[in-house]
């Protein structure tokens, strides 16, 4: 551009010089030389400036390349290793230009901010998944839903890794639930078989008691076996209840409270140490009688097991505004605060996790299951006798008046006319337990109140003193306890 200007200007001056008069030619030559020198100087200066500019651009390009190839990767690498922005910038190669230094600082801090923001989002999502999503999915699984149904019912995390974690955990929990259900079903099935065996054994023992009732020694042994069988039946019922099944016994009519207590006593080993103080004639409705009896049996067994062998266990019954209160009080070593807290948790209204329950406190787990089922209130206190005081409140909806036996019912137990042979009289026998509960003959079911009992007439055996029979039972029980009874257990096993 400058060359073109010089050529044009020079050509113009040459034309002017040739066209001008002769006396002005010298001046025109001087002016042309000056202009030409100025043009050359300007052209040289601009050429040097362009060279410097190209060198600066090349240096900037090299610095930018170094910034991209060395500085930025070094900063990012150190940031990923967990270093702060300042530490990463100080350890990275130092950019030459101030602008490049600012760019490196901006990049480092922006990366840190973005990383922290991303981590915050992921932490919030992980927290939401742990505190809301997973519990909701597990609740669905416990309610019987499949893994796919549970996953469809909960919000899915946006992060792919969190999605995979959620799906894996839900499917693992679902698999564990299936295994647990199968194990519980197996336990319930086994408990049901044992329940059937104990029921059959009880019927056989009662038949043998009829056949050998005239021999006090044999009769005492049979009563002892019946007592052991009753304890085995209670254990089978406990396993069934913990496995989600139900008790093997059913009652179709109300049972008076004293019979409930004596039935509970008959299911524990040290029944002779239990003293009853019951004057009420209130009865428990039939559908709840077995559950109440089982609860009291477990608590009586605890009281006798965790108190000295010579100590008596006292059971009191009192009518209160809420219903009927049963107090079981022992003179054992008592429960410390931690043990009492664990016992309260075991019988609380909250569903109990059997996986967290020590094997030595299964009785309290059974009490808790039955207490929740029948709305019983069970609490533990320090006894004034030094041991533990357990209070059980039976709510009023489970209580009723005891049914009175009609005249026709009482007449069934009267002796029948003598046999035609005259050698042996017959009588209609309606058996009862020590607590007054009817005994079901083998192959028969309990009749409704006022109906036919379905008990066969059988030849009357020679009368044996009832005191001698019970004495034989007590003597056999004393021998068995003397051989097997140990010192009271510690409260840790309650």
C-alpha positions as CSV (number, residue, x, y, z in Angstrom):
1,X,0.0,0.0,0.0
2,X,2.8,2.3,1.0
3,X,4.7,1.3,-2.3
4,X,1.7,2.2,-4.4
5,X,1.4,5.6,-2.7
6,X,5.2,6.3,-3.3
7,X,4.8,5.3,-7.0
8,X,1.8,7.5,-7.5
9,X,3.3,10.4,-5.6
10,X,6.6,10.0,-7.5
11,X,4.9,9.9,-10.8
12,X,3.0,13.0,-10.0
13,X,6.1,14.9,-9.0
14,X,7.9,13.8,-12.2
15,X,5.1,15.1,-14.3
16,X,5.0,18.4,-12.4
17,X,8.8,18.6,-12.7
18,X,8.8,18.1,-16.5
19,X,5.9,20.4,-17.0
20,X,7.4,23.2,-14.8
21,X,9.7,26.0,-16.1
22,X,13.4,25.4,-16.0
23,X,14.1,27.7,-13.1
24,X,11.8,25.6,-10.7
25,X,13.3,22.2,-11.6
26,X,15.8,22.3,-8.7
27,X,13.1,22.9,-6.0
28,X,10.9,20.2,-7.4
29,X,13.8,17.7,-7.3
30,X,14.6,18.5,-3.6
31,X,11.0,18.1,-2.6
32,X,10.8,14.8,-4.4
33,X,13.9,13.5,-2.7
34,X,12.5,14.4,0.7
35,X,9.2,12.8,0.1
36,X,10.9,9.6,-1.2
37,X,13.1,9.4,1.9
38,X,10.1,9.8,4.2
39,X,8.2,7.1,2.3
40,X,11.1,4.7,2.6
41,X,11.5,5.4,6.3
42,X,7.9,4.9,6.9
43,X,7.9,1.6,5.0
44,X,10.9,0.4,6.9
45,X,9.3,1.3,10.3
46,X,6.0,-0.5,9.4
47,X,7.9,-3.6,8.3
48,X,9.7,-3.7,11.6
49,X,6.4,-3.3,13.5
50,X,4.9,-6.2,11.5
51,X,7.9,-8.4,12.5
52,X,7.5,-7.5,16.1
53,X,3.8,-8.1,16.0
54,X,4.3,-11.5,14.4
55,X,6.8,-12.4,17.0
56,X,4.4,-11.4,19.8
57,X,1.6,-13.4,18.3
58,X,3.9,-16.4,18.0
59,X,4.9,-16.0,21.7
60,X,1.2,-15.7,22.7
61,X,0.4,-18.8,20.7
62,X,3.2,-20.7,22.4
63,X,2.1,-19.5,25.8
64,X,-1.5,-20.4,25.1
65,X,-0.4,-23.8,23.9
66,X,1.7,-24.2,27.1
67,X,-1.3,-23.1,29.2
68,X,-3.6,-25.7,27.5
69,X,-1.1,-28.5,27.3
70,X,0.7,-28.1,30.6
71,X,-0.8,-25.7,33.1
72,X,-4.5,-26.6,32.8
73,X,-3.9,-30.4,32.9
74,X,-1.6,-30.1,35.9
75,X,-4.2,-28.0,37.8
76,X,-7.1,-30.3,36.9
77,X,-5.1,-33.4,37.9
78,X,-4.2,-32.0,41.3
79,X,-7.8,-30.8,41.9
80,X,-9.0,-34.3,41.2
81,X,-6.6,-35.6,43.7
82,X,-8.3,-33.5,46.3
83,X,-6.0,-30.5,46.6
84,X,-7.3,-27.0,47.0
85,X,-7.3,-24.5,44.1
86,X,-4.4,-22.5,45.6
87,X,-2.3,-25.6,46.2
88,X,-2.9,-26.9,42.7
89,X,-2.1,-23.5,41.1
90,X,1.1,-23.2,43.2
91,X,2.3,-26.6,42.1
92,X,1.5,-26.2,38.4
93,X,3.8,-24.5,35.9
94,X,3.5,-20.7,36.2
95,X,2.0,-19.0,33.1
96,X,4.1,-16.2,31.8
97,X,1.4,-13.6,31.1
98,X,-0.9,-12.0,33.7
99,X,-3.9,-12.8,31.6
100,X,-2.9,-16.4,31.4
101,X,-2.4,-16.5,35.2
102,X,-5.9,-15.0,35.7
103,X,-7.3,-17.6,33.2
104,X,-5.6,-20.4,35.2
105,X,-7.0,-19.1,38.5
106,X,-10.5,-18.7,37.1
107,X,-10.4,-22.2,35.6
108,X,-9.2,-23.7,38.9
109,X,-11.8,-22.0,41.0
110,X,-14.6,-22.7,38.6
111,X,-13.6,-26.4,38.5
112,X,-13.6,-26.5,42.3
113,X,-17.0,-24.8,42.5
114,X,-18.5,-27.1,39.9
115,X,-17.0,-30.1,41.6
116,X,-18.4,-29.0,45.0
117,X,-21.8,-28.3,43.4
118,X,-21.8,-31.8,41.8
119,X,-20.7,-33.4,45.0
120,X,-23.4,-31.6,46.9
121,X,-26.1,-32.7,44.4
122,X,-24.9,-36.3,44.7
123,X,-24.7,-36.2,48.4
124,X,-28.3,-34.8,48.6
125,X,-29.5,-37.5,46.3
126,X,-27.7,-40.2,48.2
127,X,-29.1,-38.9,51.5
128,X,-32.6,-38.8,50.0
129,X,-32.1,-42.4,48.7
130,X,-30.9,-43.6,52.1
131,X,-33.5,-41.8,54.2
132,X,-36.6,-41.9,52.0
133,X,-36.3,-44.1,48.9
134,X,-34.8,-47.2,50.4
135,X,-37.1,-47.3,53.5
136,X,-40.1,-46.8,51.3
137,X,-39.0,-49.7,49.0
138,X,-38.3,-52.0,52.0
139,X,-41.7,-51.2,53.5
140,X,-43.2,-52.2,50.2
141,X,-41.2,-55.5,50.2
142,X,-42.3,-56.2,53.8
143,X,-45.9,-55.7,52.7
144,X,-45.5,-58.5,50.2
145,X,-44.7,-56.5,47.0
146,X,-42.1,-57.8,44.5
147,X,-38.9,-56.1,43.8
148,X,-40.2,-54.6,40.5
149,X,-43.3,-53.4,42.2
150,X,-41.3,-51.7,45.0
151,X,-39.0,-50.1,42.5
152,X,-41.9,-48.7,40.4
153,X,-43.5,-47.2,43.5
154,X,-40.5,-45.1,44.7
155,X,-38.7,-42.2,43.0
156,X,-35.7,-43.3,41.0
157,X,-32.4,-41.3,41.5
158,X,-31.1,-39.3,38.5
159,X,-27.5,-40.5,38.9
160,X,-26.9,-43.8,37.0
161,X,-24.7,-45.2,39.8
162,X,-27.4,-44.5,42.4
163,X,-29.9,-46.2,40.2
164,X,-27.8,-49.3,40.0
165,X,-27.2,-49.2,43.8
166,X,-30.9,-48.8,44.5
167,X,-31.9,-51.7,42.3
168,X,-29.2,-54.0,43.6
169,X,-30.2,-53.3,47.3
170,X,-33.9,-53.6,46.7
171,X,-33.4,-57.0,44.9
172,X,-31.1,-58.2,47.7
173,X,-33.6,-57.2,50.3
174,X,-36.4,-58.9,48.3
175,X,-34.3,-62.1,48.1
176,X,-33.7,-61.9,51.9
177,X,-37.4,-61.5,52.5
178,X,-38.2,-64.5,50.4
179,X,-35.6,-66.6,52.3
180,X,-36.9,-65.3,55.6
181,X,-40.5,-66.1,54.7
182,X,-39.4,-69.6,53.6
183,X,-37.5,-70.1,56.9
184,X,-40.5,-68.9,59.0
185,X,-42.9,-71.1,57.1
186,X,-40.6,-74.1,57.8
187,X,-40.5,-73.2,61.5
188,X,-44.2,-72.8,61.6
189,X,-44.7,-76.1,59.8
190,X,-42.3,-77.9,62.3
191,X,-44.1,-76.2,65.2
192,X,-47.4,-77.4,63.9
193,X,-46.2,-80.9,63.8
194,X,-45.0,-80.7,67.4
195,X,-48.3,-79.2,68.4
196,X,-50.1,-82.1,66.8
197,X,-47.8,-84.6,68.6
198,X,-48.3,-83.0,72.0
199,X,-52.0,-82.9,71.5
200,X,-52.0,-86.6,70.6
201,X,-49.7,-87.4,73.5
202,X,-52.0,-85.5,75.9
203,X,-55.0,-87.6,74.7
204,X,-53.1,-90.8,75.1
205,X,-51.9,-89.9,78.6
206,X,-55.5,-89.1,79.7
207,X,-56.7,-92.5,78.4
208,X,-53.9,-94.1,80.4
209,X,-54.8,-92.1,83.5
210,X,-58.3,-93.6,83.2
211,X,-56.9,-97.1,82.9
212,X,-54.4,-96.8,85.6
213,X,-56.1,-94.4,88.0
214,X,-56.3,-97.1,90.7
215,X,-52.5,-97.3,91.0
216,X,-51.2,-94.1,92.7
217,X,-47.6,-94.7,91.6
218,X,-48.4,-95.2,87.9
219,X,-51.0,-92.4,88.0
220,X,-48.4,-90.0,89.5
221,X,-45.9,-90.9,86.7
222,X,-48.6,-90.3,84.1
223,X,-49.4,-86.9,85.6
224,X,-45.7,-86.1,85.5
225,X,-45.5,-87.0,81.8
226,X,-48.7,-85.0,81.2
227,X,-47.1,-82.0,82.9
228,X,-43.9,-82.4,80.8
229,X,-46.0,-82.7,77.7
230,X,-47.9,-79.5,78.6
231,X,-44.5,-77.7,78.8
232,X,-43.5,-79.1,75.4
233,X,-46.8,-77.9,74.0
234,X,-46.2,-74.4,75.3
235,X,-42.8,-74.4,73.7
236,X,-44.3,-75.5,70.4
237,X,-46.9,-72.8,70.7
238,X,-44.2,-70.2,71.3
239,X,-42.3,-71.3,68.2
240,X,-45.5,-71.2,66.2
241,X,-46.3,-67.7,67.4
242,X,-42.9,-66.4,66.6
243,X,-43.0,-67.9,63.2
244,X,-46.3,-66.1,62.4
245,X,-48.6,-69.1,63.0
246,X,-51.1,-69.4,65.8
247,X,-51.5,-71.4,69.0
248,X,-52.6,-75.0,68.7
249,X,-55.5,-74.6,71.3
250,X,-58.9,-73.1,70.8
251,X,-61.6,-72.3,73.4
252,X,-65.2,-71.7,72.4
253,X,-66.5,-70.4,75.7
254,X,-65.3,-68.0,78.4
255,X,-62.8,-69.3,80.9
256,X,-62.9,-68.1,84.5
257,X,-59.8,-66.2,85.6
258,X,-58.8,-68.7,88.3
259,X,-58.9,-71.5,85.7
260,X,-56.7,-69.3,83.4
261,X,-54.2,-68.9,86.2
262,X,-54.1,-72.6,87.0
263,X,-53.9,-73.5,83.4
264,X,-50.8,-71.2,83.1
265,X,-49.3,-72.8,86.2
266,X,-49.7,-76.3,84.6
267,X,-47.4,-75.2,81.8
268,X,-44.4,-74.3,83.8
269,X,-41.9,-76.5,85.6
270,X,-41.8,-75.0,89.1
271,X,-45.6,-74.6,89.4
272,X,-45.5,-75.6,93.1
273,X,-43.7,-72.4,94.0
274,X,-46.6,-70.2,92.6
275,X,-49.2,-69.0,95.0
276,X,-52.4,-67.6,93.6
277,X,-54.4,-64.8,95.2
278,X,-57.6,-64.7,93.1
279,X,-61.1,-64.0,94.3
280,X,-62.7,-62.6,91.2
281,X,-65.3,-64.6,89.2
282,X,-64.6,-62.7,86.0
283,X,-64.0,-64.8,82.9
284,X,-61.9,-64.2,79.7
285,X,-63.7,-64.5,76.4
286,X,-62.9,-67.8,74.6
287,X,-61.0,-66.4,71.6
288,X,-58.5,-64.6,73.9
289,X,-58.3,-67.2,76.8
290,X,-55.5,-69.2,75.2
291,X,-53.4,-66.0,74.5
292,X,-53.8,-64.7,78.1
293,X,-53.0,-68.1,79.5
294,X,-49.8,-68.3,77.4
295,X,-48.7,-64.8,78.4
296,X,-49.2,-65.6,82.1
297,X,-47.4,-68.9,81.7
298,X,-44.4,-67.2,80.2
299,X,-44.2,-64.6,82.9
300,X,-44.7,-67.1,85.7
301,X,-41.9,-69.2,84.2
302,X,-39.7,-66.2,84.1
303,X,-40.5,-65.4,87.7
304,X,-39.7,-68.9,88.9
305,X,-36.6,-69.2,86.8
306,X,-35.0,-66.0,88.0
307,X,-35.6,-66.3,91.7
308,X,-34.1,-68.7,94.3
309,X,-35.6,-72.2,94.4
310,X,-36.9,-71.5,98.0
311,X,-38.7,-68.3,97.0
312,X,-42.4,-68.2,96.4
313,X,-43.9,-66.4,93.4
314,X,-47.1,-64.6,94.2
315,X,-49.8,-63.9,91.6
316,X,-52.5,-61.3,92.5
317,X,-55.6,-60.5,90.5
318,X,-57.4,-57.2,90.9
319,X,-60.3,-55.5,89.1
320,X,-59.4,-52.0,87.9
321,X,-61.0,-49.4,85.8
322,X,-59.1,-50.5,82.6
323,X,-60.1,-54.1,83.1
324,X,-58.3,-56.8,85.1
325,X,-54.8,-56.5,86.5
326,X,-52.7,-59.5,87.1
327,X,-49.5,-59.0,89.2
328,X,-46.7,-61.5,89.2
329,X,-44.2,-60.8,91.9
330,X,-41.0,-62.7,92.7
331,X,-38.3,-62.3,95.3
332,X,-35.3,-62.8,92.9
333,X,-32.3,-60.7,92.2
334,X,-34.4,-58.1,90.3
335,X,-33.7,-56.3,87.0
336,X,-31.3,-53.4,86.5
337,X,-32.4,-50.4,84.5
338,X,-30.9,-51.8,81.2
339,X,-32.5,-55.2,81.6
340,X,-35.8,-53.6,82.5
341,X,-35.5,-51.4,79.4
342,X,-34.8,-54.4,77.2
343,X,-37.8,-56.2,78.7
344,X,-40.1,-53.2,78.1
345,X,-38.9,-53.1,74.4
346,X,-39.5,-56.8,74.0
347,X,-43.2,-56.5,75.1
348,X,-43.8,-53.0,73.7
349,X,-46.4,-52.2,71.1
350,X,-43.7,-51.8,68.4
351,X,-43.2,-54.9,66.1
352,X,-40.2,-56.8,67.3
353,X,-37.4,-57.7,65.0
354,X,-36.6,-61.3,65.8
355,X,-33.1,-61.1,64.2
356,X,-32.1,-58.7,67.0
357,X,-33.5,-60.8,69.8
358,X,-31.1,-63.0,71.9
359,X,-32.2,-66.6,72.1
360,X,-32.5,-66.3,75.9
361,X,-35.4,-63.9,75.7
362,X,-37.8,-65.7,73.4
363,X,-40.4,-65.8,76.1
364,X,-40.7,-62.1,76.2
365,X,-40.9,-62.0,72.4
366,X,-43.9,-64.3,72.7
367,X,-45.5,-62.1,75.3
368,X,-45.0,-59.1,73.1
369,X,-46.7,-60.9,70.1
370,X,-49.7,-61.9,72.2
371,X,-49.9,-58.5,73.9
372,X,-50.1,-56.8,70.6
373,X,-52.7,-59.2,69.3
374,X,-55.0,-58.9,72.3
375,X,-54.2,-55.3,73.3
376,X,-52.7,-56.4,76.6
377,X,-50.5,-54.0,78.6
378,X,-47.4,-55.5,80.2
379,X,-45.0,-53.5,82.4
380,X,-42.1,-54.2,84.7
381,X,-41.4,-52.7,88.1
382,X,-39.1,-53.2,91.0
383,X,-40.8,-55.4,93.6
384,X,-41.0,-54.5,97.2
385,X,-39.8,-58.0,97.9
386,X,-36.6,-57.3,96.2
387,X,-37.3,-59.0,92.9
388,X,-39.4,-58.1,89.8
389,X,-43.0,-57.1,89.7
390,X,-44.8,-57.7,86.3
391,X,-48.2,-56.1,85.8
392,X,-50.5,-57.3,83.1
393,X,-53.7,-55.4,82.2
394,X,-56.4,-57.4,80.5
395,X,-58.7,-54.8,78.8
396,X,-62.4,-54.9,79.5
397,X,-63.5,-56.0,75.9
398,X,-61.8,-59.4,76.7
399,X,-63.7,-59.9,80.0
400,X,-67.1,-61.3,80.6
401,X,-69.2,-62.9,83.3
402,X,-68.5,-66.6,84.0
403,X,-71.3,-68.9,82.7
404,X,-73.2,-70.7,85.3
405,X,-73.8,-74.4,85.0
406,X,-77.5,-75.3,84.5
407,X,-79.3,-78.0,86.5
408,X,-79.3,-80.3,83.5
409,X,-75.5,-79.9,83.1
410,X,-75.0,-80.7,86.8
411,X,-77.2,-83.8,86.4
412,X,-74.8,-85.3,83.8
413,X,-72.2,-86.1,86.5
414,X,-74.7,-88.0,88.7
415,X,-74.2,-91.7,88.9
416,X,-76.1,-93.8,86.4
417,X,-78.2,-96.9,87.4
418,X,-76.2,-100.0,88.3
419,X,-75.2,-102.4,85.7
420,X,-77.4,-105.4,85.1
421,X,-74.7,-107.8,86.3
422,X,-74.7,-106.1,89.6
423,X,-70.9,-106.4,89.8
424,X,-69.9,-102.9,88.7
425,X,-71.8,-99.7,88.6
426,X,-71.4,-97.2,85.7
427,X,-71.3,-93.4,85.8
428,X,-71.1,-90.7,83.3
429,X,-67.7,-89.1,83.8
430,X,-67.0,-85.5,82.8
431,X,-63.3,-85.0,83.4
432,X,-61.8,-81.7,84.5
433,X,-58.3,-80.4,85.0
434,X,-57.0,-79.2,88.3
435,X,-58.3,-75.7,87.5
436,X,-61.8,-76.9,86.6
437,X,-61.3,-76.8,82.8
438,X,-63.0,-79.6,80.9
439,X,-60.8,-82.3,79.4
440,X,-61.5,-83.3,75.9
441,X,-61.8,-87.1,75.4
442,X,-59.7,-88.6,72.6
443,X,-61.3,-88.2,69.3
444,X,-63.9,-85.7,70.6
445,X,-64.2,-81.9,70.5
446,X,-65.6,-79.7,73.2
447,X,-69.3,-79.2,73.0
448,X,-71.0,-75.8,73.2
449,X,-72.2,-74.8,76.6
450,X,-75.4,-76.6,77.5
451,X,-75.0,-79.2,74.7
452,X,-74.1,-82.9,74.7
453,X,-70.5,-83.4,76.0
454,X,-70.1,-86.5,73.8
455,X,-68.3,-88.4,76.6
456,X,-68.8,-92.1,76.6
457,X,-70.1,-93.9,79.7
458,X,-67.4,-96.0,81.1
459,X,-67.3,-98.5,84.0
460,X,-66.6,-96.8,87.2
461,X,-63.2,-97.7,88.6
462,X,-62.7,-98.3,92.3
463,X,-62.5,-95.0,94.1
464,X,-59.0,-93.7,94.9
465,X,-58.4,-90.9,97.3
466,X,-57.9,-87.8,95.2
467,X,-55.3,-86.6,97.8
468,X,-53.3,-89.8,97.2
469,X,-53.4,-89.1,93.4
470,X,-52.2,-85.5,93.8
471,X,-49.7,-86.6,96.4
472,X,-48.2,-89.1,93.9
473,X,-48.0,-86.3,91.3
474,X,-46.3,-83.9,93.8
475,X,-43.9,-86.6,94.9
476,X,-42.9,-87.4,91.4
477,X,-42.4,-83.7,90.7
478,X,-40.2,-83.3,93.7
479,X,-38.0,-86.1,92.7
480,X,-37.6,-84.8,89.2
481,X,-36.9,-81.2,90.4
482,X,-34.4,-82.4,93.0
483,X,-32.4,-84.1,90.2
484,X,-32.5,-81.3,87.7
485,X,-33.1,-78.0,89.5
486,X,-30.2,-75.5,89.4
487,X,-29.6,-72.2,91.0
488,X,-31.6,-69.3,89.6
489,X,-30.4,-67.8,86.3
490,X,-29.2,-64.3,85.9
491,X,-31.5,-61.5,84.8
492,X,-29.6,-61.2,81.5
493,X,-31.4,-64.2,80.2
494,X,-35.0,-63.0,80.8
